[in-house]
Amino acid sequence: MSTTYVRMEIFRTFRNTRFVLFAIAFPVLLFLLQATVFVNTDAADHAQVAAVLMVNMMAFGTISGAMSVGGRLAFERAAGWQRQLRLTPLSGPGYLAGKAISGMLVTLPPLLLVPLVAVLFQGVRVDAAGWLHIVLGIWLGAIPFVLLGLLLGQFGTADSMQPVNMVVTMGMGFLGGLWIPIESMPGWLHTVSQAMPSYWLIQIARPVVTSDLTTGFGTAAGVLAIFGLVFGVAMIRRYRKDSARV
Amino acid sequence: MEKTQSQVATGAAVHLTGLHKRYGDVRAVDGVDLTIAPGEIVALLGPNGAGKSTTVDMILGLTTPDQGEVTVFGSTPEKAVAHGAIGAMLQGGSLLDDTTVGEMVTMVASLHREPMPVADALRRAGIEDLAGRRPNKLSGGQRQRVRFAIALVSDPDLLVLDEPTAAMDVGTRREFWKSMYEYTASGRTVLFATHYLEEAEEFADRVILMRAGRIVADGSVAEVRALAGGRTIRAVVPGATEPVIAALPAVTGLDFRDGRVAVSSSDSDVTLRALLARCPGAHDIEITSIGLEGAFLTLTADEKESESVR
């Protein structure tokens, strides 16, 4: 692997306008919409409510970005580009690591833009330690989603990946408390939401902005670690099977 | 250059022994032994399903043989690939439409340990002016040249090309082979699979003909032609009958029409002398050597017949 290779991977992602719209613009706009239209902007606790919505949308943008690596992997696999790369010194683990690193890096814009907008336009205030916790926590929490993207990308074709990723991302968005804040969920949906890894990604950062409906950072990190392990093992097994020299 | 010298010293560029590969009931490769010396330009011919691509995949380490051994410059294909000793244009391999040609070649170069400068690879493939273009804006022939640049950029000692000139027009094909020649002038080994017999005839030192997973002919273009029955004698022979002509020495086949005979012969000198001795009235004599295409058809057809007899 080389830095040129990883840099190229990242360039390619940002050139994809659909990606830029869905993973960057969408969470920012959705945050502004939720924070100004669906809640009372004059209420005394507005900044606090906006901070919760901000965490939700940071998580959503991060998940979309992380999962987008699956689409590129599926395309390269279907197009025979993986075979071409196997004729270079790049190893299988190197290939997957390159994809994973670029997946982690492309999560950064929504992860940084949503809070920027929240601070500038919605009066959200968090101390330095709090920001570090939120941003770093959600960023590292993206690892299981990158692995899930890489797993799904090895099943889908270039054409099917777009809808598959959309369905999975939206499913996790709706059911996991990103689009419908868990505060406004009926009891049964709150139960369902806990099966979603996205729910636990929110819980990583939630303690900083509210004490309402939090599970604690340790629990959230532990659950995400288990999801990461499961997705990671499944992804590597699938890759081994897929690239076996038959 | 240094790299080439040391690898020449280890002997064969490609060495295949007792290679077998089956997919289910199909014996894709059924006992192939082959040695390619460094610097040879070898054409691999055969009808579809002859096992060419499977053989190529095993040389590249993309497929593991069921039986037999593959060495490339004395080591395993995987090691040769890791050292950048093999460059390949794969059949039907696609390009990345979200990068420019220059970026794609740069990316592949960055993965190799000792690549040639990207500009050199683009120039050798004749696509310097396409560096800023996206592959989906290129013609089929131009895309093939991009694949060629990708195969070249590791500065490999062995180039493996699977149907390299598919989708190229005649002019582009010439250009392509010209750039190939320039590259191989420095002692590189080339193995190419092709459907265009004239390419094999024109550019290869050696022709290998495969059918049903086996090598059915292996030699210089002239040798392979000879193997298939050498030459055809055409003449007008008044009063000749089919049994008379068929009884001539070295005849491998004949076609009789209105007193005009076409005789295929494995030794046209002997056949012609006997013909003139028996039928002194023979006139309008023409001798043509059978093209590689004829050899190709004869050899692959023979195999088919003998198989159906079995």
Interface residues (C-beta under 8 A of the other chain):
Chain A: M1 S2 T3 T4 Y5 M8 F11 R12 R15 N16 E76 A79 G80 W81 R83 Q84 L85 R86 L87 T88 P89 L90 R245 V246
Chain B: L60 G61 L62 T63 T64 V81 A82 H83 G84 I86 G87 A88 L90 G92 G93 S94 L95 L96 D98 T99 E103 T106 M107 V108 S110 L111 H112 R113 I150 S154
